[in-house]
Amino acid sequence: MSVRLRALAGYVLAAITVAPLVWLLVSVLKPADELFQVSVPSRLTLDNLLYVLTEVPIGRYMLNSAVVSVAVTVVALVLHSMAAYALARLRFPGRQVIFSVIVSTLLVSLPVILVPLFLVARQLGLLDTYAGLILPAIFHAFGIFLLRQYYLTIPRELEEAADLDGCGYFRRWWQVVVPLSRPILASLSVLFFLANWNAFLWPLTATRDPDLRMVQVGIATLQGQYGSAWNYVLAATVVAAVPTLIAFVLGQRRLVEAIKTSGLK
């Protein structure tokens, strides 16, 4: 009986999770005048999607998001991996203090540092540039923390064998640690890509050029002060969600494996 109850509870939770997605897809295919009607649509139409794909520069917005997300992901993985390896293996004064300070930045949210970050970016001439969108997003303590925890599980004997072959710290990191870190790096790449694809507050603050709008900011422009074209907003949301779904599906297995390996729950 308990097995049946748990199965039933699982089905109920699955239905609750999937219901908003189904509602979103159905709403996108509804005519505009039936959008807020809780009923079966009288007809299905692709007008909302066609409008977004033809009249809204959604392709440009998605290209900007792709450039920023991929650039941040690649650079962040390299730098975070180096920093995590140094904190996990190198012995130097203040190592634990530095690691504690890095982890403590997880307590500081973006709105807290938004004004100082904007002033620094303006002083450096980074506003309305790709560099202004990419550089502030590279550092994130979560990536360093997760990689450090993973590196602590790698047997030291492997690095000691590389040391006997004459490898320095860089070659040990590149030739021994990085190949063993593929699962965690793959999972972090998914997380970094999704986080930057869905970024809104900083891209909204750092750019005024319409050609540099990222996809979430572009979708927000469909909402006005006195009215919003919600049918087009929902259609743009569906289009923007496709790359994130593809990235998550491709990296889902690696993500689960990395979380289990790192000991996080």
Backbone torsions as a table, in degrees:
resi	resn	phi	psi	omega
1	MET	NA	-40.6	-179.4
2	SER	-63.7	-35.8	178.5
3	VAL	-64.0	-41.7	179.3
4	ARG	-65.7	-39.6	178.7
5	LEU	-64.8	-40.7	178.4
6	ARG	-67.1	-38.4	176.4
7	ALA	-63.5	-42.5	178.5
8	LEU	-63.2	-42.9	178.2
9	ALA	-62.5	-37.9	177.4
10	GLY	-63.6	-42.6	177.9
11	TYR	-63.6	-40.6	-180.0
12	VAL	-64.3	-45.8	178.8
13	LEU	-63.5	-39.1	177.8
14	ALA	-63.5	-41.3	178.7
15	ALA	-64.6	-40.8	178.5
16	ILE	-63.5	-37.3	-179.5
17	THR	-70.6	-40.6	-174.6
18	VAL	-81.6	-26.2	-174.8
19	ALA	-54.4	-46.3	178.7
20	PRO	-62.0	-34.2	178.6
21	LEU	-67.8	-41.4	177.8
22	VAL	-63.9	-43.5	178.4
23	TRP	-60.3	-40.1	179.3
24	LEU	-62.7	-47.5	-178.7
25	LEU	-64.3	-41.9	179.1
26	VAL	-64.9	-41.7	-178.5
27	SER	-63.9	-36.3	178.9
28	VAL	-63.5	-32.5	-178.1
29	LEU	-89.6	0.9	178.8
30	LYS	-84.2	152.1	168.6
31	PRO	-63.8	154.4	-174.9
32	ALA	-60.0	-36.5	-177.0
33	ASP	-76.0	-7.5	178.7
34	GLU	-111.8	11.5	-171.0
35	LEU	-60.8	-41.2	-175.2
36	PHE	-98.6	12.2	176.6
37	GLN	-87.9	126.8	179.5
38	VAL	-86.6	76.9	-178.8
39	SER	-160.7	170.9	176.7
40	VAL	-70.4	129.5	-178.5
41	PRO	-62.8	145.5	179.7
42	SER	-67.1	-28.0	177.1
43	ARG	-157.0	158.8	176.5
44	LEU	-103.9	139.6	-176.6
45	THR	-140.5	149.7	176.3
46	LEU	-102.3	12.1	-175.9
47	ASP	-60.0	-40.5	-178.0
48	ASN	-63.7	-45.3	179.1
49	LEU	-66.5	-41.4	-179.5
50	LEU	-64.4	-37.9	178.5
51	TYR	-63.3	-45.8	-178.7
52	VAL	-63.7	-40.1	-176.7
53	LEU	-76.9	-21.3	-175.5
54	THR	-110.6	-36.4	-174.8
55	GLU	-99.4	-22.3	179.7
56	VAL	-105.6	135.1	179.3
57	PRO	-74.5	54.2	-177.5
58	ILE	-64.7	-30.8	177.8
59	GLY	-63.5	-40.8	177.8
60	ARG	-65.9	-42.8	178.8
61	TYR	-61.1	-43.5	-179.3
62	MET	-69.0	-34.1	176.4
63	LEU	-64.1	-44.3	177.2
64	ASN	-60.3	-44.5	179.3
65	SER	-63.8	-38.4	179.8
66	ALA	-66.2	-43.4	-179.9
67	VAL	-61.5	-48.0	-178.6
68	VAL	-66.3	-44.9	-176.6
69	SER	-64.9	-44.5	-179.6
70	VAL	-67.5	-43.3	-179.5
71	ALA	-62.8	-46.6	179.2
72	VAL	-62.6	-41.9	-178.0
73	THR	-62.8	-47.7	-177.3
74	VAL	-65.0	-50.3	-177.7
75	VAL	-65.9	-41.4	-178.8
76	ALA	-64.6	-40.0	179.8
77	LEU	-62.2	-42.0	-179.8
78	VAL	-66.2	-51.1	-176.5
79	LEU	-69.2	-40.9	179.2
80	HIS	-64.9	-38.7	179.3
81	SER	-64.7	-42.5	177.5
82	MET	-62.3	-47.4	-178.8
83	ALA	-63.5	-41.7	-179.4
84	ALA	-65.5	-38.7	178.3
85	TYR	-65.4	-40.7	178.1
86	ALA	-62.9	-41.2	-178.9
87	LEU	-73.3	-23.5	-178.0
88	ALA	-89.5	-31.8	-170.5
89	ARG	-118.0	-35.9	-176.5
90	LEU	-76.7	144.2	177.6
91	ARG	-108.4	114.9	178.7
92	PHE	-152.2	154.0	-178.0
93	PRO	-61.1	136.2	177.2
94	GLY	82.7	11.6	-177.1
95	ARG	-60.9	-47.4	-179.1
96	GLN	-66.5	-35.6	178.2
97	VAL	-64.4	-44.1	179.0
98	ILE	-61.9	-43.9	179.8
99	PHE	-63.8	-40.2	179.1
100	SER	-64.4	-40.1	178.5
101	VAL	-64.8	-42.3	179.2
102	ILE	-61.8	-46.2	-179.2
103	VAL	-66.1	-34.0	-178.4
104	SER	-65.6	-21.0	178.1
105	THR	-67.7	-14.4	175.1
106	LEU	-64.6	-21.1	179.6
107	LEU	-80.3	-11.6	-177.4
108	VAL	-100.7	115.6	-180.0
109	SER	-87.0	162.9	-176.8
110	LEU	-59.5	-42.4	-179.8
111	PRO	-57.7	-27.0	-179.4
112	VAL	-67.4	-38.4	-176.2
113	ILE	-105.5	12.5	-174.1
114	LEU	-63.3	-46.6	-177.9
115	VAL	-66.3	-50.2	176.3
116	PRO	-59.3	-39.3	179.2
117	LEU	-63.8	-40.0	178.0
118	PHE	-64.3	-42.0	-179.4
119	LEU	-65.2	-41.2	178.2
120	VAL	-65.0	-44.3	179.6
121	ALA	-62.6	-38.8	178.0
122	ARG	-66.9	-40.2	179.9
123	GLN	-64.5	-33.8	-179.4
124	LEU	-88.2	-1.1	179.5
125	GLY	72.3	32.0	-176.5
126	LEU	-96.8	-6.1	-179.9
127	LEU	-69.1	144.8	-179.2
128	ASP	58.6	39.9	174.8
129	THR	-139.5	158.6	174.7
130	TYR	-64.9	-35.2	179.3
131	ALA	-61.3	-37.6	178.3
132	GLY	-66.7	-25.7	176.5
133	LEU	-84.7	-29.1	-173.1
134	ILE	-89.4	-50.7	-171.1
135	LEU	-59.2	-47.0	-178.7
136	PRO	-66.0	-18.5	-176.2
137	ALA	-92.6	-4.8	-174.1
138	ILE	-71.1	-46.2	-176.4
139	PHE	-79.3	130.0	172.0
140	HIS	-153.6	125.4	-174.0
141	ALA	-63.8	-27.4	-177.0
142	PHE	-61.8	-41.4	179.7
143	GLY	-64.0	-43.3	178.7
144	ILE	-64.3	-42.9	-179.9
145	PHE	-62.3	-47.5	-177.0
146	LEU	-65.4	-41.8	179.8
147	LEU	-67.7	-39.7	178.5
148	ARG	-61.4	-44.9	179.4
149	GLN	-61.6	-35.7	178.9
150	TYR	-70.3	-41.7	-177.8
151	TYR	-66.4	-27.9	177.9
152	LEU	-67.0	-19.1	179.6
153	THR	-88.7	-10.4	179.7
154	ILE	-76.8	127.9	-179.3
155	PRO	-58.8	134.9	179.0
156	ARG	-66.5	-24.4	-177.4
157	GLU	-58.7	-33.6	179.1
158	LEU	-64.1	-41.9	179.0
159	GLU	-73.0	-34.4	177.5
160	GLU	-64.9	-37.1	176.1
161	ALA	-64.3	-40.0	176.8
162	ALA	-66.0	-34.5	178.1
163	ASP	-64.4	-38.6	178.0
164	LEU	-65.2	-27.9	177.9
165	ASP	-82.4	3.0	177.2
166	GLY	91.7	15.2	-179.7
167	CYS	-80.5	133.5	172.2
168	GLY	-82.6	-173.5	-177.6
169	TYR	-62.2	-40.6	-177.8
170	PHE	-64.7	-45.7	-179.3
171	ARG	-67.1	-34.6	175.9
172	ARG	-63.1	-42.9	179.0
173	TRP	-65.1	-46.3	-173.3
174	TRP	-75.4	-40.2	-172.6
175	GLN	-96.5	-19.4	-178.2
176	VAL	-113.5	-54.0	-171.9
177	VAL	-74.9	-46.0	-177.0
178	VAL	-61.8	-46.1	177.2
179	PRO	-59.9	-32.8	178.0
180	LEU	-77.5	-11.5	-175.5
181	SER	-99.6	10.6	-175.7
182	ARG	-57.8	-41.9	179.0
183	PRO	-60.8	-46.2	-178.3
184	ILE	-70.4	-35.3	177.5
185	LEU	-67.3	-37.5	177.5
186	ALA	-65.2	-42.0	179.7
187	SER	-66.5	-41.3	178.3
188	LEU	-66.2	-34.5	177.9
189	SER	-62.2	-38.5	176.4
190	VAL	-64.5	-46.2	-178.9
191	LEU	-64.0	-43.8	179.5
192	PHE	-64.9	-42.7	-178.8
193	PHE	-62.9	-46.6	-179.4
194	LEU	-63.7	-42.4	-178.2
195	ALA	-63.0	-42.0	-178.4
196	ASN	-79.0	-29.6	175.7
197	TRP	-65.3	-36.2	-178.0
198	ASN	-92.7	6.6	-179.1
199	ALA	-63.2	139.6	-178.7
200	PHE	-132.7	-50.3	-170.0
201	LEU	-64.0	-51.2	-179.3
202	TRP	-68.0	-45.1	175.6
203	PRO	-58.6	-35.2	177.2
204	LEU	-65.8	-36.9	-177.8
205	THR	-78.0	-36.8	-169.4
206	ALA	-89.7	-11.7	-175.9
207	THR	-130.7	139.7	170.4
208	ARG	-121.8	-13.3	178.8
209	ASP	-73.1	121.4	179.6
210	PRO	-58.2	-28.1	-179.3
211	ASP	-73.8	-10.6	179.7
212	LEU	-108.3	6.8	179.9
213	ARG	-65.5	134.3	173.3
214	MET	-86.7	169.1	-165.4
215	VAL	-64.3	-38.6	-179.2
216	GLN	-68.2	-37.1	176.1
217	VAL	-68.0	-39.1	177.8
218	GLY	-62.6	-40.3	177.7
219	ILE	-64.4	-37.1	-179.4
220	ALA	-64.3	-26.5	179.6
221	THR	-68.7	-15.5	177.2
222	LEU	-77.6	-7.3	177.7
223	GLN	-104.2	124.2	-179.4
224	GLY	-101.3	176.1	-179.6
225	GLN	-70.6	-35.4	-175.2
226	TYR	-110.3	-2.8	179.3
227	GLY	-174.6	154.5	-178.8
228	SER	-134.4	138.3	175.8
229	ALA	-87.0	81.4	-172.2
230	TRP	-65.4	-28.9	177.5
231	ASN	-64.4	-37.7	177.7
232	TYR	-76.0	-34.3	176.9
233	VAL	-61.6	-45.2	179.3
234	LEU	-65.5	-40.1	179.1
235	ALA	-64.4	-42.8	178.2
236	ALA	-65.2	-34.8	177.6
237	THR	-63.6	-41.2	178.4
238	VAL	-64.4	-44.5	180.0
239	VAL	-62.7	-42.3	-178.2
240	ALA	-70.2	-23.5	-177.9
241	ALA	-79.5	-17.6	-176.2
242	VAL	-59.7	-50.0	179.2
243	PRO	-61.5	-36.3	-179.9
244	THR	-67.4	-38.0	177.1
245	LEU	-64.8	-41.3	178.5
246	ILE	-62.8	-45.2	-179.9
247	ALA	-62.7	-40.5	-178.4
248	PHE	-69.8	-41.3	-179.9
249	VAL	-64.1	-41.6	-179.3
250	LEU	-67.5	-33.4	-176.0
251	GLY	-106.3	8.5	-174.7
252	GLN	-62.8	-46.3	-176.9
253	ARG	-63.6	-44.3	178.2
254	ARG	-63.0	-37.8	-179.1
255	LEU	-63.1	-45.7	-179.9
256	VAL	-65.6	-42.1	179.8
257	GLU	-62.4	-41.5	-178.1
258	ALA	-67.7	-39.4	179.3
259	ILE	-65.5	-40.0	177.8
260	LYS	-66.6	-40.8	-177.4
261	THR	-68.3	-37.6	-177.2
262	SER	-75.8	-10.2	177.7
263	GLY	84.6	10.2	177.9
264	LEU	-82.2	152.0	178.8
265	LYS	-125.5	NA	NA
